Amino acid sequence: MTENVQLATDNDAQISSRGSRIIPVALLVVLLLAAIVNNARGRNDQTLEGVVVMDYPAYRFYPGLKDCHLKGTSYWLVPNQRFDDAVPVPSTNDFSHLERLFHATWKVKLHGNLSPIGRYGFQGKYWRELDVLYVIDAEQLDCKDETVGSLR
């Protein structure tokens, strides 16, 4: 009889041990899923800094970058009507370099609405879309290296 009581006690201890291991793992999984969902949803009224690349007629935004060395995931940028006032399209009088009218790069700080993760832009190849509300600061970059040209 004491053997049966001992076996029952050992069995209860194993079940209790499994339960105490499952609960922290389940809580960790729930916390991880909450973090993923929070990151995947859109955000309104965000201030972002990065690099805007214009390949006429499309604009791409690379968040967090400060120079012409483009890397990382780009967003499809949707400019508002006042965007061209703060980020002017370049002009040229040199007819041998007309490509400067259609390709330009700026370092910007802007305020906008970031979309949830999805498929945006031409052929849906961008994960996010950034709708510009207003531009805080913009500085044109002189990117003549191959980094910008190779990403077209």
Backbone as CSV, one residue per row, in Angstrom:
resi,resn,N_x,N_y,N_z,CA_x,CA_y,CA_z,C_x,C_y,C_z
1,MET,0.817,-1.180,0.000,0.000,0.000,0.000,0.868,1.253,0.000
2,THR,1.962,1.193,0.743,2.846,2.363,0.774,3.495,2.594,-0.581
3,GLU,3.665,1.496,-1.341,4.225,1.673,-2.682,3.245,2.427,-3.570
4,ASN,1.956,2.138,-3.465,0.942,2.830,-4.262,0.880,4.315,-3.900
5,VAL,0.997,4.613,-2.625,0.975,6.010,-2.178,2.225,6.719,-2.700
6,GLN,3.375,6.023,-2.638,4.627,6.607,-3.138,4.543,6.868,-4.640
7,LEU,3.991,5.907,-5.429,3.852,6.084,-6.867,2.899,7.231,-7.187
8,ALA,1.798,7.325,-6.460,0.847,8.410,-6.682,1.500,9.758,-6.389
9,THR,2.302,9.842,-5.340,2.984,11.086,-4.978,4.002,11.466,-6.048
10,ASP,4.764,10.477,-6.564,5.725,10.745,-7.624,5.021,11.207,-8.913
11,ASN,3.896,10.568,-9.241,3.140,10.935,-10.423,2.595,12.369,-10.294
12,ASP,2.057,12.717,-9.135,1.561,14.084,-8.908,2.702,15.093,-8.999
13,ALA,3.874,14.739,-8.529,5.020,15.642,-8.585,5.447,15.876,-10.033
14,GLN,5.417,14.821,-10.858,5.783,14.986,-12.265,4.784,15.865,-13.008
15,ILE,3.497,15.654,-12.744,2.466,16.468,-13.386,2.612,17.925,-12.958
16,SER,2.847,18.165,-11.696,3.025,19.520,-11.183,4.269,20.173,-11.792
17,SER,5.338,19.387,-11.963,6.566,19.912,-12.553,6.347,20.308,-14.012
18,ARG,5.593,19.484,-14.762,5.296,19.812,-16.158,4.460,21.083,-16.247
19,GLY,3.473,21.195,-15.380,2.620,22.379,-15.369,3.402,23.633,-15.056
20,SER,4.356,23.532,-14.160,5.144,24.715,-13.814,6.116,25.091,-14.931
21,ARG,6.443,24.156,-15.822,7.291,24.474,-16.978,6.470,24.989,-18.151
22,ILE,5.250,24.504,-18.317,4.411,24.894,-19.442,3.925,26.338,-19.304
23,ILE,3.588,26.748,-18.106,3.043,28.091,-17.903,4.040,29.179,-18.308
24,PRO,5.306,29.141,-17.878,6.228,30.196,-18.335,6.464,30.173,-19.847
25,VAL,6.506,28.994,-20.449,6.696,28.903,-21.898,5.478,29.492,-22.610
26,ALA,4.279,29.184,-22.148,3.065,29.729,-22.752,3.022,31.249,-22.598
27,LEU,3.406,31.759,-21.442,3.441,33.209,-21.245,4.461,33.866,-22.166
28,LEU,5.590,33.229,-22.369,6.607,33.766,-23.268,6.109,33.805,-24.718
29,VAL,5.391,32.771,-25.141,4.832,32.721,-26.487,3.786,33.826,-26.662
30,VAL,2.931,34.025,-25.681,1.917,35.075,-25.755,2.572,36.456,-25.813
31,LEU,3.593,36.674,-25.029,4.309,37.947,-25.031,4.989,38.193,-26.380
32,LEU,5.576,37.165,-26.954,6.220,37.283,-28.254,5.192,37.602,-29.344
33,LEU,4.044,36.949,-29.333,2.991,37.236,-30.304,2.468,38.661,-30.155
34,ALA,2.334,39.135,-28.928,1.880,40.514,-28.705,2.894,41.509,-29.264
35,ALA,4.194,41.239,-29.112,5.228,42.122,-29.649,5.205,42.132,-31.173
36,ILE,4.994,40.983,-31.791,4.937,40.899,-33.256,3.730,41.667,-33.790
37,VAL,2.578,41.482,-33.174,1.366,42.182,-33.614,1.532,43.687,-33.437
38,ASN,2.128,44.117,-32.332,2.344,45.540,-32.090,3.268,46.145,-33.142
39,ASN,4.289,45.419,-33.551,5.225,45.914,-34.557,4.608,45.914,-35.956
40,ALA,3.715,44.989,-36.239,3.141,44.844,-37.579,2.030,45.841,-37.859
41,ARG,1.427,46.390,-36.852,0.312,47.312,-37.098,0.834,48.680,-37.523
42,GLY,-0.031,49.459,-38.097,0.348,50.792,-38.547,0.436,51.769,-37.391
43,ARG,1.090,52.894,-37.664,1.226,53.941,-36.653,0.934,55.289,-37.302
44,ASN,0.127,56.090,-36.634,-0.207,57.417,-37.133,0.607,58.467,-36.404
45,ASP,0.800,59.608,-37.072,1.497,60.766,-36.493,2.874,60.405,-35.955
46,GLN,3.682,59.792,-36.797,5.043,59.404,-36.429,6.048,60.379,-37.032
47,THR,7.102,60.679,-36.283,8.214,61.457,-36.807,9.316,60.484,-37.180
48,LEU,9.733,60.512,-38.443,10.721,59.575,-38.950,11.866,60.327,-39.607
49,GLU,13.053,59.761,-39.498,14.233,60.295,-40.178,14.770,59.213,-41.101
50,GLY,15.299,59.647,-42.240,15.863,58.685,-43.173,16.215,59.338,-44.488
51,VAL,16.297,58.512,-45.512,16.679,58.965,-46.838,15.529,58.691,-47.807
52,VAL,15.183,59.717,-48.580,14.171,59.594,-49.626,14.885,59.527,-50.965
53,VAL,14.529,58.531,-51.768,15.092,58.386,-53.109,13.956,58.570,-54.101
54,MET,14.134,59.511,-55.022,13.150,59.727,-56.070,13.678,59.109,-57.359
55,ASP,12.944,58.141,-57.855,13.131,57.604,-59.201,11.812,57.880,-59.898
56,TYR,11.750,59.037,-60.547,10.491,59.551,-61.058,9.706,58.477,-61.779
57,PRO,8.468,58.293,-61.431,7.582,59.035,-60.559,7.461,58.454,-59.156
58,ALA,8.282,57.509,-58.787,8.153,56.826,-57.493,9.134,57.391,-56.462
59,TYR,8.704,57.343,-55.209,9.545,57.739,-54.087,9.696,56.547,-53.142
60,ARG,10.922,56.316,-52.681,11.193,55.287,-51.671,11.773,55.971,-50.435
61,PHE,11.452,55.429,-49.259,11.966,55.967,-48.003,12.722,54.872,-47.264
62,TYR,13.970,55.175,-46.897,14.807,54.250,-46.130,14.931,54.792,-44.713
63,PRO,14.212,54.215,-43.754,14.227,54.758,-42.394,15.571,54.552,-41.704
64,GLY,15.952,55.560,-40.927,17.151,55.454,-40.100,18.464,55.715,-40.812
65,LEU,18.464,55.926,-42.105,19.715,56.165,-42.830,20.018,57.656,-42.882
66,LYS,21.316,57.967,-43.039,21.734,59.365,-43.059,22.595,59.707,-44.271
67,ASP,22.936,58.716,-45.103,23.812,58.979,-46.241,23.363,58.172,-47.454
68,CYS,24.193,58.147,-48.463,23.843,57.511,-49.739,23.998,55.995,-49.746
69,HIS,24.519,55.406,-48.716,24.719,53.958,-48.671,23.405,53.308,-48.244
70,LEU,22.566,53.036,-49.223,21.229,52.533,-48.968,21.262,51.051,-48.632
71,LYS,20.650,50.716,-47.513,20.549,49.321,-47.090,19.302,49.191,-46.229
72,GLY,18.834,47.995,-46.116,17.649,47.756,-45.314,16.380,47.799,-46.141
73,THR,15.265,47.720,-45.451,13.960,47.689,-46.088,13.485,49.111,-46.379
74,SER,13.013,49.319,-47.585,12.487,50.640,-47.936,10.964,50.619,-47.875
75,TYR,10.386,51.804,-47.660,8.942,51.981,-47.636,8.527,52.725,-48.911
76,TRP,7.316,52.467,-49.369,6.733,53.220,-50.476,6.290,54.560,-49.892
77,LEU,6.807,55.661,-50.411,6.496,56.979,-49.878,5.430,57.646,-50.729
78,VAL,4.396,58.144,-50.071,3.314,58.850,-50.747,3.394,60.314,-50.327
79,PRO,3.921,61.180,-51.194,4.064,62.587,-50.824,2.716,63.311,-50.840
80,ASN,2.601,64.332,-49.988,1.401,65.168,-50.024,1.655,66.352,-50.958
81,GLN,0.712,67.279,-51.050,0.842,68.392,-51.986,1.984,69.334,-51.616
82,ARG,2.286,69.461,-50.335,3.346,70.382,-49.905,4.726,69.732,-49.883
83,PHE,4.816,68.461,-50.229,6.098,67.752,-50.191,7.127,68.391,-51.124
84,ASP,6.718,68.753,-52.321,7.647,69.341,-53.294,8.132,70.729,-52.883
85,ASP,7.399,71.413,-51.999,7.870,72.706,-51.498,9.070,72.527,-50.579
86,ALA,9.024,71.521,-49.713,10.111,71.288,-48.767,11.221,70.433,-49.362
87,VAL,10.870,69.563,-50.298,11.838,68.674,-50.944,11.746,68.936,-52.447
88,PRO,12.394,69.999,-52.911,12.219,70.388,-54.316,12.845,69.395,-55.291
89,VAL,12.164,69.213,-56.394,12.691,68.374,-57.477,13.882,69.110,-58.077
90,PRO,14.977,68.413,-58.301,16.166,69.089,-58.819,15.959,69.617,-60.243
91,SER,16.718,70.636,-60.557,16.671,71.188,-61.912,18.078,71.193,-62.479
92,THR,18.160,71.224,-63.797,19.465,71.252,-64.447,19.362,71.997,-65.770
93,ASN,20.432,72.661,-66.117,20.540,73.316,-67.420,21.466,72.528,-68.341
94,ASP,22.035,71.464,-67.803,22.974,70.642,-68.551,22.196,69.547,-69.293
95,PHE,22.032,69.699,-70.594,21.239,68.759,-71.367,21.910,67.398,-71.523
96,SER,23.181,67.319,-71.216,23.844,66.017,-71.295,23.603,65.185,-70.032
97,HIS,23.019,65.784,-68.973,22.733,65.063,-67.724,21.269,65.258,-67.326
98,LEU,20.375,64.925,-68.208,18.949,65.069,-67.920,18.453,64.056,-66.886
99,GLU,19.224,62.997,-66.647,18.809,62.003,-65.645,18.704,62.615,-64.255
100,ARG,19.370,63.740,-64.022,19.298,64.422,-62.719,17.889,64.928,-62.430
101,LEU,17.095,65.128,-63.467,15.710,65.561,-63.274,14.823,64.437,-62.739
102,PHE,15.225,63.201,-62.983,14.381,62.064,-62.644,14.888,61.235,-61.468
103,HIS,16.082,61.522,-61.006,16.663,60.759,-59.895,17.296,61.729,-58.913
104,ALA,16.883,61.634,-57.658,17.446,62.502,-56.621,17.338,61.803,-55.274
105,THR,18.143,62.272,-54.323,18.180,61.677,-52.991,18.243,62.794,-51.956
106,TRP,17.460,62.649,-50.879,17.454,63.624,-49.798,17.528,62.927,-48.451
107,LYS,18.188,63.566,-47.523,18.119,63.175,-46.114,16.985,64.001,-45.519
108,VAL,15.985,63.349,-44.925,14.794,64.055,-44.464,14.418,63.671,-43.035
109,LYS,13.707,64.585,-42.426,12.996,64.321,-41.175,11.565,64.733,-41.464
110,LEU,10.638,63.801,-41.319,9.263,64.092,-41.700,8.280,63.509,-40.710
111,HIS,7.051,63.959,-40.839,5.959,63.503,-39.992,4.942,62.826,-40.905
112,GLY,4.532,61.610,-40.548,3.613,60.900,-41.425,2.929,59.731,-40.765
113,ASN,2.125,59.051,-41.535,1.394,57.869,-41.095,2.016,56.634,-41.735
114,LEU,2.412,55.681,-40.905,3.027,54.444,-41.368,1.958,53.358,-41.407
115,SER,1.842,52.706,-42.553,0.801,51.693,-42.753,1.145,50.405,-42.012
116,PRO,0.143,49.539,-41.834,0.444,48.195,-41.326,1.252,47.415,-42.358
117,ILE,1.868,46.343,-41.934,2.623,45.512,-42.865,1.657,44.939,-43.898
118,GLY,2.054,45.015,-45.153,1.215,44.534,-46.249,2.002,44.571,-47.546
119,ARG,1.312,44.753,-48.650,1.943,44.862,-49.979,1.551,46.206,-50.555
120,TYR,2.551,47.056,-50.793,2.295,48.421,-51.238,3.193,48.760,-52.415
121,GLY,2.826,49.827,-53.110,3.652,50.336,-54.185,3.527,49.530,-55.458
122,PHE,4.415,49.839,-56.377,4.423,49.191,-57.677,4.664,47.696,-57.513
123,GLN,3.774,46.888,-58.019,3.817,45.429,-57.957,3.830,44.898,-56.531
124,GLY,3.452,45.706,-55.565,3.354,45.261,-54.176,4.666,44.813,-53.572
125,LYS,5.779,45.421,-53.971,7.069,44.941,-53.484,7.573,45.673,-52.235
126,TYR,6.750,46.549,-51.666,7.133,47.248,-50.440,6.253,46.762,-49.295
127,TRP,6.842,46.569,-48.130,6.114,46.054,-46.969,5.254,47.104,-46.306
128,ARG,5.672,48.364,-46.420,4.932,49.440,-45.761,4.792,50.630,-46.695
129,GLU,3.808,51.469,-46.366,3.592,52.705,-47.097,3.659,53.845,-46.085
130,LEU,4.344,54.905,-46.458,4.480,56.069,-45.586,3.773,57.245,-46.243
131,ASP,2.661,57.674,-45.647,1.924,58.846,-46.124,2.476,60.073,-45.419
132,VAL,3.045,60.992,-46.183,3.668,62.184,-45.608,2.593,63.187,-45.206
133,LEU,2.683,63.657,-43.958,1.812,64.740,-43.507,2.508,66.081,-43.705
134,TYR,3.765,66.171,-43.260,4.576,67.360,-43.520,6.047,67.021,-43.324
135,VAL,6.900,67.814,-43.976,8.346,67.627,-43.898,8.899,68.625,-42.889
136,ILE,9.680,68.141,-41.942,10.300,68.998,-40.930,11.603,69.580,-41.462
137,ASP,12.433,68.742,-42.056,13.734,69.181,-42.555,14.124,68.302,-43.733
138,ALA,14.806,68.890,-44.713,15.258,68.137,-45.888,16.567,68.721,-46.381
139,GLU,17.472,67.824,-46.729,18.775,68.220,-47.270,19.093,67.305,-48.445
140,GLN,19.320,67.898,-49.609,19.615,67.069,-50.778,21.006,66.478,-50.659
141,LEU,21.118,65.194,-51.002,22.393,64.486,-50.971,22.928,64.356,-52.389
142,ASP,24.224,64.393,-52.518,24.863,64.226,-53.821,25.372,62.784,-53.907
143,CYS,24.515,61.905,-54.385,24.831,60.476,-54.450,25.223,60.114,-55.869
144,LYS,26.496,60.169,-56.155,26.958,59.831,-57.502,27.601,58.458,-57.548
145,ASP,27.618,57.763,-56.400,28.238,56.428,-56.404,27.262,55.404,-56.948
146,GLU,27.671,54.166,-56.990,26.857,53.095,-57.573,25.788,52.582,-56.633
147,THR,25.823,52.957,-55.353,24.879,52.400,-54.402,23.442,52.746,-54.768
148,VAL,23.159,54.001,-55.061,21.792,54.409,-55.394,21.395,53.852,-56.750
149,GLY,22.265,53.933,-57.722,21.948,53.463,-59.073,21.706,51.974,-59.143
150,SER,22.365,51.205,-58.306,22.225,49.758,-58.366,20.932,49.270,-57.740
151,LEU,20.250,50.116,-56.960,19.023,49.700,-56.286,17.768,50.058,-57.074
152,ARG,17.882,50.603,-58.241,16.704,50.979,-59.033,15.984,49.774,-59.527
